[in-house]
Amino acid sequence: MRIADSTAYTSFLSNIQKQQEQMLVAQEQVSSGKKVEKPSDDPEAAADIIRITGQQALDDQFTKNLNTASGRLTAADNALNSVQQMIDQIRTLGLQGLD
């Protein structure tokens, strides 16, 4: 069975067009630095990106909460140290007054 020249030519052009499309996608990925530009590029990877982005947001919020709590604890510790110093000073002055 012979393949007609027009069929071979059409197939050849189709293959070239597919290769050009793949090359365009590869160039877009390289220029943007992103493998997935839109969810339809790779639905599974897009789902992973969304999940990871959400987890990063949670992690960032957790870090902010930790920093806020640490700052408040430091302020409370400083206040308690000041109170302790005042109590020590009052005790010292009280003992000096007894002499």
Phi, psi and omega in degrees: 000130181263143175264130182295148180302322181294324178293316178297319179296315179297318179296317179299314179296322178298316178297319178296317180297319178297319179296320179295320178296317179296322179293321178297316178298315180297319179295321178296319180295318180293316183291326181272338184078010182239135177281326182245110178271322179219155185306329182289344177298316180201091185304321181293315178294323179297319177297319178296319180297316180296317180297314182293320178298318177297318179294322177296321178296319177296317179297318179297318179295320178299317178297317178298318179297318178298317180296319178296313180298319179297318178297317180293320178295322177297316179297318179295320179297317178297318179296316179296322177297320178296317178297317179298319178296321178295317179297317178298319180293318178297318179298315180298314180294323178296317178293324178292327180290335179284336183286000000 
